Amino acid sequence: MQRLSILILGLWLSATSLAAQDNAAIEGVIGDQLQAFNDRDVSAAWSYASPNIKRLFGSESNFAAMVQQGYPMVWDNEDVRFGELRDLSGMLFQRVLIRDAQGVLHILEYQMIETENGWQINGVQLLPAPDIGA
């Protein structure tokens, strides 16, 4: 019985360690892409996009235009904070709080997928700001 308990504890610790590594890797990918946008290094930003995103936009320039027009807070980000990493039916979603160049805060949710090239961004959704009452 003690051996079984030790085995279960070992598996749990191993899974916890892998989850922490994934979390750090995911935050690294998102942070690196956001920095690439700030640096206007579209090729680097494009490299963090999943194969699905690359098929959808077809080229780096189309991708850059979409981000610049549809996600200006990503294109010109000033401050980035990482929130919860959620697993929804096997899909991972990372919440990110971004302050744009005008100082406005935005909450985005990044869908992440693991590919042969590591973690990649498979989509981003702008979430509504929470209602704050007095």
N, CA, C and O of each residue as an XYZ file, in Angstrom:
536
protein
N       0.819     -1.192      0.000
C       0.000      0.000      0.000
C       0.865      1.260      0.000
O       0.558      2.240     -0.679
N       1.958      1.216      0.777
C       2.847      2.371      0.838
C       3.505      2.612     -0.526
O       3.687      3.757     -0.939
N       3.858      1.528     -1.217
C       4.462      1.671     -2.546
C       3.493      2.317     -3.522
O       3.890      3.151     -4.335
N       2.219      1.934     -3.445
C       1.204      2.526     -4.308
C       1.065      4.011     -4.022
O       0.949      4.810     -4.951
N       1.075      4.389     -2.759
C       0.981      5.802     -2.371
C       2.175      6.580     -2.900
O       2.025      7.698     -3.394
N       3.353      5.994     -2.798
C       4.559      6.655     -3.299
C       4.493      6.790     -4.820
O       4.870      7.827     -5.366
N       4.022      5.759     -5.501
C       3.882      5.809     -6.957
C       2.897      6.903     -7.369
O       3.176      7.678     -8.283
N       1.760      6.966     -6.704
C       0.750      7.989     -7.024
C       1.310      9.381     -6.768
O       1.122     10.285     -7.582
N       2.000      9.562     -5.636
C       2.608     10.855     -5.332
C       3.641     11.226     -6.392
O       3.700     12.376     -6.828
N       4.454     10.258     -6.805
C       5.455     10.511     -7.842
C       4.826     10.918     -9.165
O       5.304     11.848     -9.815
N       3.771     10.242     -9.568
C       3.075     10.592    -10.816
C       2.450     11.975    -10.726
O       2.494     12.743    -11.687
N       1.869     12.296     -9.573
C       1.247     13.608     -9.389
C       2.300     14.716     -9.458
O       2.090     15.736    -10.115
N       3.433     14.514     -8.779
C       4.501     15.510     -8.812
C       5.060     15.681    -10.216
O       5.375     16.796    -10.631
N       5.181     14.591    -10.939
C       5.663     14.645    -12.315
C       4.693     15.429    -13.191
O       5.112     16.277    -13.979
N       3.398     15.149    -13.056
C       2.376     15.863    -13.838
C       2.364     17.342    -13.483
O       2.222     18.192    -14.362
N       2.515     17.655    -12.192
C       2.543     19.053    -11.757
C       3.743     19.771    -12.343
O       3.632     20.921    -12.768
N       4.884     19.109    -12.372
C       6.093     19.693    -12.933
C       5.938     19.943    -14.429
O       6.336     20.997    -14.926
N       5.358     18.978    -15.154
C       5.129     19.154    -16.591
C       4.165     20.294    -16.849
O       4.370     21.071    -17.781
N       3.107     20.414    -16.038
C       2.145     21.499    -16.207
C       2.824     22.850    -15.996
O       2.556     23.798    -16.735
N       3.696     22.948    -15.001
C       4.422     24.195    -14.755
C       5.346     24.522    -15.928
O       5.473     25.685    -16.311
N       5.992     23.502    -16.500
C       6.859     23.723    -17.664
C       6.038     24.204    -18.855
O       6.444     25.127    -19.560
N       4.880     23.578    -19.080
C       4.004     24.000    -20.175
C       3.558     25.439    -19.969
O       3.562     26.235    -20.908
N       3.173     25.773    -18.744
C       2.716     27.121    -18.444
C       3.811     28.136    -18.757
O       3.545     29.155    -19.394
N       5.025     27.870    -18.321
C       6.140     28.771    -18.592
C       6.425     28.868    -20.092
O       6.711     29.953    -20.600
N       6.351     27.752    -20.793
C       6.596     27.754    -22.243
C       5.514     28.545    -22.975
O       5.809     29.303    -23.899
N       4.267     28.366    -22.560
C       3.154     29.089    -23.190
C       3.297     30.589    -22.968
O       3.147     31.376    -23.903
N       3.587     30.985    -21.734
C       3.788     32.403    -21.452
C       4.965     32.953    -22.252
O       4.928     34.094    -22.713
N       6.000     32.149    -22.415
C       7.154     32.566    -23.198
C       6.808     32.821    -24.656
O       7.253     33.808    -25.240
N       6.020     31.939    -25.241
C       5.624     32.089    -26.651
C       4.793     33.362    -26.834
O       5.050     34.154    -27.740
N       3.805     33.545    -25.975
C       2.952     34.730    -26.096
C       3.768     36.002    -25.870
O       3.659     36.962    -26.633
N       4.582     36.000    -24.820
C       5.412     37.167    -24.537
C       6.375     37.481    -25.666
O       6.573     38.646    -26.012
N       6.975     36.449    -26.241
C       7.907     36.658    -27.356
C       7.184     37.211    -28.580
O       7.716     38.076    -29.276
N       5.974     36.717    -28.848
C       5.239     37.250    -29.988
C       4.862     38.712    -29.759
O       4.971     39.534    -30.669
N       4.420     39.034    -28.547
C       4.072     40.421    -28.250
C       5.284     41.332    -28.398
O       5.161     42.447    -28.906
N       6.439     40.874    -27.965
C       7.666     41.666    -28.128
C       8.015     41.812    -29.608
O       8.461     42.875    -30.040
N       7.815     40.754    -30.379
C       8.086     40.826    -31.820
C       7.189     41.875    -32.487
O       7.639     42.605    -33.370
N       5.927     41.950    -32.069
C       5.052     42.996    -32.625
C       5.573     44.379    -32.259
O       5.610     45.271    -33.106
N       5.974     44.565    -31.005
C       6.529     45.864    -30.600
C       7.771     46.218    -31.401
O       7.997     47.383    -31.728
N       8.575     45.208    -31.717
C       9.804     45.416    -32.499
C       9.521     45.515    -33.998
O      10.426     45.783    -34.788
N       8.264     45.299    -34.385
C       7.842     45.278    -35.792
C       8.569     44.180    -36.568
O       8.836     44.312    -37.763
N       8.878     43.104    -35.865
C       9.497     41.932    -36.482
C       8.377     40.950    -36.814
O       8.132     39.989    -36.084
N       7.710     41.212    -37.921
C       6.540     40.432    -38.316
C       6.914     38.976    -38.573
O       6.128     38.079    -38.269
N       8.085     38.726    -39.121
C       8.513     37.345    -39.370
C       8.607     36.562    -38.063
O       8.172     35.412    -37.993
N       9.164     37.173    -37.046
C       9.251     36.495    -35.748
C       7.857     36.280    -35.168
O       7.559     35.196    -34.665
N       7.002     37.296    -35.231
C       5.632     37.158    -34.708
C       4.893     36.045    -35.442
O       4.171     35.263    -34.822
N       5.066     35.972    -36.730
C       4.430     34.954    -37.576
C       4.889     33.548    -37.176
O       4.122     32.589    -37.271
N       6.134     33.432    -36.733
C       6.682     32.120    -36.389
C       5.979     31.492    -35.181
O       6.054     30.278    -34.993
N       5.305     32.291    -34.370
C       4.591     31.773    -33.199
C       3.150     31.385    -33.526
O       2.443     30.850    -32.672
N       2.719     31.646    -34.741
C       1.352     31.306    -35.167
C       1.279     29.834    -35.553
O       2.215     29.275    -36.124
N       0.152     29.225    -35.227
C      -0.049     27.805    -35.538
C      -0.225     27.605    -37.036
O      -0.480     28.560    -37.770
N      -0.089     26.364    -37.488
C      -0.342     26.073    -38.903
C      -1.747     26.504    -39.344
O      -1.923     26.942    -40.480
N      -2.733     26.387    -38.476
C      -4.096     26.819    -38.832
C      -4.150     28.318    -39.112
O      -4.769     28.751    -40.084
N      -3.503     29.102    -38.264
C      -3.473     30.556    -38.457
C      -2.724     30.888    -39.747
O      -3.136     31.767    -40.504
N      -1.638     30.188    -39.988
C      -0.861     30.453    -41.206
C      -1.669     30.122    -42.458
O      -1.586     30.839    -43.455
N      -2.448     29.044    -42.415
C      -3.310     28.708    -43.562
C      -4.394     29.766    -43.741
O      -4.713     30.158    -44.863
N      -4.956     30.222    -42.625
C      -6.048     31.196    -42.669
C      -5.607     32.520    -43.287
O      -6.333     33.091    -44.101
N      -4.429     33.013    -42.911
C      -3.984     34.327    -43.393
C      -3.057     34.248    -44.599
O      -2.947     35.218    -45.349
N      -2.402     33.138    -44.799
C      -1.650     32.916    -46.023
C      -0.293     33.570    -46.113
O       0.597     33.036    -46.775
N      -0.103     34.708    -45.471
C       1.190     35.395    -45.560
C       1.413     36.242    -44.311
O       0.483     36.600    -43.587
N       2.683     36.540    -44.098
C       3.049     37.389    -42.958
C       2.389     38.759    -43.049
O       1.926     39.298    -42.045
N       2.348     39.319    -44.256
C       1.789     40.667    -44.408
C       0.289     40.686    -44.123
O      -0.206     41.630    -43.507
N      -0.443     39.660    -44.560
C      -1.882     39.584    -44.236
C      -2.084     39.453    -42.732
O      -2.971     40.082    -42.154
N      -1.252     38.631    -42.110
C      -1.318     38.429    -40.664
C      -1.044     39.745    -39.935
O      -1.779     40.111    -39.018
N       0.002     40.449    -40.337
C       0.354     41.723    -39.704
C      -0.764     42.741    -39.852
O      -1.077     43.462    -38.905
N      -1.371     42.807    -41.033
C      -2.472     43.754    -41.256
C      -3.656     43.427    -40.356
O      -4.282     44.331    -39.803
N      -3.969     42.140    -40.206
C      -5.073     41.738    -39.335
C      -4.804     42.143    -37.894
O      -5.686     42.682    -37.227
N      -3.595     41.889    -37.409
C      -3.270     42.231    -36.021
C      -3.302     43.738    -35.841
O      -3.872     44.230    -34.867
N      -2.708     44.471    -36.752
C      -2.654     45.927    -36.651
C      -4.052     46.538    -36.629
O      -4.313     47.465    -35.862
N      -4.953     46.021    -37.469
C      -6.306     46.577    -37.553
C      -7.246     45.998    -36.507
O      -8.049     46.731    -35.931
N      -7.161     44.693    -36.251
C      -8.123     44.047    -35.369
C      -7.702     43.958    -33.918
O      -8.544     43.837    -33.029
N      -6.400     44.017    -33.673
C      -5.876     43.886    -32.313
C      -4.795     44.944    -32.070
O      -3.635     44.598    -31.847
N      -5.162     46.223    -32.112
C      -4.147     47.275    -31.939
C      -3.444     47.202    -30.585
O      -2.303     47.648    -30.459
N      -4.111     46.644    -29.572
C      -3.478     46.509    -28.258
C      -2.377     45.447    -28.258
O      -1.499     45.456    -27.395
N      -2.426     44.549    -29.215
C      -1.375     43.550    -29.385
C      -0.239     44.152    -30.218
O       0.937     43.956    -29.912
N      -0.599     44.875    -31.254
C       0.385     45.492    -32.142
C       1.271     46.482    -31.382
O       2.482     46.537    -31.596
N       0.649     47.262    -30.491
C       1.358     48.260    -29.667
C       1.062     47.998    -28.204
O       0.246     48.699    -27.605
N       1.702     47.010    -27.624
C       1.453     46.668    -26.225
C       2.514     47.299    -25.335
O       3.696     47.343    -25.677
N       2.063     47.784    -24.187
C       2.962     48.442    -23.241
C       3.303     47.567    -22.041
O       4.441     47.569    -21.571
N       2.319     46.818    -21.543
C       2.521     46.004    -20.349
C       1.706     44.734    -20.502
O       0.573     44.770    -20.982
N       2.277     43.619    -20.096
C       1.619     42.318    -20.263
C       1.655     41.582    -18.931
O       2.701     41.489    -18.289
N       0.505     41.063    -18.524
C       0.396     40.245    -17.315
C      -0.337     38.967    -17.680
O      -1.333     38.998    -18.403
N       0.156     37.849    -17.182
C      -0.459     36.566    -17.488
C      -1.407     36.166    -16.369
O      -1.096     36.290    -15.184
N      -2.556     35.688    -16.776
C      -3.559     35.211    -15.839
C      -3.631     33.701    -15.871
O      -2.622     33.005    -15.981
N      -4.839     33.226    -15.772
C      -5.117     31.798    -15.652
C      -4.881     31.056    -16.971
O      -5.220     31.549    -18.047
N      -4.298     29.874    -16.862
C      -4.204     28.936    -17.979
C      -5.274     27.884    -17.735
O      -5.235     27.165    -16.737
N      -6.235     27.799    -18.662
C      -7.363     26.889    -18.471
C      -7.341     25.783    -19.511
O      -6.963     25.984    -20.665
N      -7.761     24.606    -19.060
C      -7.924     23.451    -19.931
C      -9.418     23.223    -20.094
O     -10.104     22.856    -19.141
N      -9.921     23.441    -21.304
C     -11.333     23.221    -21.605
C     -11.445     22.104    -22.620
O     -11.188     22.299    -23.808
N     -11.828     20.945    -22.148
C     -11.986     19.768    -23.008
C     -10.730     19.478    -23.822
O     -10.805     19.138    -25.003
N      -9.579     19.615    -23.178
C      -8.328     19.301    -23.836
C      -7.713     20.447    -24.613
O      -6.618     20.302    -25.157
N      -8.392     21.588    -24.677
C      -7.831     22.767    -25.348
C      -7.353     23.738    -24.277
O      -8.044     23.962    -23.283
N      -6.166     24.315    -24.480
C      -5.596     25.224    -23.497
C      -5.820     26.677    -23.894
O      -5.610     27.069    -25.042
N      -6.252     27.464    -22.914
C      -6.522     28.880    -23.108
C      -5.781     29.672    -22.039
O      -5.947     29.424    -20.845
N      -4.965     30.625    -22.475
C      -4.184     31.468    -21.573
C      -4.781     32.873    -21.565
O      -4.870     33.519    -22.608
N      -5.190     33.341    -20.391
C      -5.675     34.719    -20.254
C      -4.493     35.651    -20.111
O      -3.525     35.355    -19.411
N      -4.591     36.796    -20.796
C      -3.514     37.779    -20.790
C      -4.132     39.172    -20.636
O      -5.066     39.533    -21.352
N      -3.600     39.936    -19.699
C      -4.008     41.323    -19.501
C      -2.954     42.190    -20.182
O      -1.771     42.128    -19.849
N      -3.404     43.002    -21.145
C      -2.484     43.832    -21.926
C      -2.876     45.292    -21.772
O      -4.043     45.655    -21.916
N      -1.883     46.122    -21.478
C      -2.080     47.578    -21.469
C      -1.595     48.080    -22.826
O      -0.467     47.804    -23.235
N      -2.461     48.820    -23.518
C      -2.081     49.323    -24.838
C      -1.288     50.620    -24.722
O      -1.037     51.105    -23.619
N      -0.898     51.174    -25.856
C      -0.061     52.368    -25.887
C      -0.749     53.583    -25.279
O      -0.078     54.534    -24.878
N      -2.090     53.567    -25.204
C      -2.833     54.671    -24.598
C      -3.119     54.434    -23.116
O      -3.763     55.262    -22.473
N      -2.651     53.322    -22.573
C      -2.838     53.016    -21.165
C      -4.112     52.262    -20.829
O      -4.412     52.057    -19.653
N      -4.862     51.849    -21.828
C      -6.111     51.126    -21.611
C      -5.810     49.639    -21.436
O      -4.991     49.070    -22.157
N      -6.488     49.016    -20.462
C      -6.306     47.592    -20.205
C      -7.277     46.758    -21.041
O      -8.435     47.131    -21.225
N      -6.792     45.637    -21.537
C      -7.591     44.704    -22.333
C      -7.326     43.295    -21.828
O      -6.207     42.970    -21.433
N      -8.364     42.456    -21.844
C      -8.215     41.054    -21.482
C      -8.366     40.234    -22.755
O      -9.372     40.330    -23.458
N      -7.356     39.431    -23.037
C      -7.389     38.562    -24.205
C      -7.232     37.116    -23.752
O      -6.656     36.833    -22.701
N      -7.751     36.224    -24.559
C      -7.600     34.805    -24.287
C      -6.959     34.165    -25.512
O      -7.502     34.211    -26.616
N      -5.797     33.569    -25.290
C      -5.026     32.930    -26.347
C      -5.294     31.432    -26.314
O      -5.149     30.791    -25.273
N      -5.685     30.876    -27.457
C      -5.786     29.425    -27.561
C      -4.423     28.911    -28.009
O      -3.857     29.390    -28.992
N      -3.906     27.933    -27.277
C      -2.579     27.402    -27.534
C      -2.676     25.944    -27.960
O      -3.507     25.185    -27.459
N      -1.813     25.572    -28.890
C      -1.716     24.159    -29.270
C      -0.244     23.762    -29.263
O       0.641     24.571    -29.544
N      -0.010     22.502    -28.936
C       1.347     21.988    -28.963
C       1.564     21.311    -30.311
O       0.804     20.427    -30.705
N       2.602     21.735    -31.004
C       2.921     21.198    -32.321
C       4.315     20.573    -32.266
O       4.970     20.584    -31.224
N       4.748     20.042    -33.374
C       6.100     19.477    -33.440
C       7.154     20.568    -33.236
O       8.307     20.275    -32.919
N       6.746     21.837    -33.421
C       7.652     22.973    -33.215
C       7.477     23.611    -31.840
O       7.981     24.708    -31.597
N       6.770     22.933    -30.942
C       6.522     23.479    -29.609
C       5.151     24.134    -29.545
O       4.308     23.916    -30.414
N       4.936     24.937    -28.510
C       3.654     25.619    -28.339
C       3.509     26.735    -29.359
O       4.448     27.485    -29.628
N       2.297     26.830    -29.925
C       2.008     27.893    -30.888
C       0.620     28.472    -30.599
O      -0.229     27.835    -29.975
N       0.428     29.684    -31.070
C      -0.824     30.407    -30.863
C      -1.793     30.024    -31.965
O      -1.498     30.165    -33.152
N      -2.966     29.535    -31.549
C      -3.962     29.046    -32.498
C      -5.161     29.980    -32.614
O      -6.102     29.691    -33.354
N      -5.135     31.075    -31.905
C      -6.218     32.050    -31.972
C      -6.178     32.950    -30.757
O      -5.635     32.594    -29.711
N      -6.765     34.125    -30.918
C      -6.836     35.101    -29.833
C      -8.233     35.707    -29.848
O      -8.778     36.040    -30.900
N      -8.786     35.839    -28.669
C     -10.113     36.441    -28.537
C     -10.035     37.574    -27.520
O      -9.490     37.408    -26.429
N     -10.586     38.725    -27.891
C     -10.696     39.849    -26.974
C     -11.917     39.611    -26.102
O     -13.026     39.447    -26.611
N     -11.718     39.591    -24.801
C     -12.823     39.344    -23.874
C     -13.411     40.682    -23.411
O     -12.707     41.689    -23.335
N     -14.706     40.674    -23.104
C     -15.306     41.921    -22.613
C     -14.736     42.284    -21.251
O     -14.407     41.415    -20.443
N     -14.627     43.579    -21.016
C     -14.160     44.055    -19.713
C     -15.180     43.687    -18.652
O     -16.384     43.760    -18.898
N     -14.713     43.293    -17.473
C     -15.666     42.934    -16.416
C     -16.451     44.160    -15.960
O     -15.933     45.276    -15.941
N     -17.703     43.931    -15.597
C     -18.517     44.994    -15.031
C     -18.023     45.275    -13.624
O     -17.899     44.364    -12.806
N     -17.744     46.531    -13.350
C     -17.299     46.908    -12.014
C     -18.335     47.887    -11.481
O     -18.517     48.980    -12.016
N     -19.001     47.473    -10.427
C     -20.026     48.323     -9.825
C     -19.520     48.992     -8.581
O     -18.556     48.553     -7.954
N     -20.199     50.075     -8.236
C     -19.812     50.811     -7.023
C     -20.550     50.256     -5.840
O     -20.370     50.733     -4.720
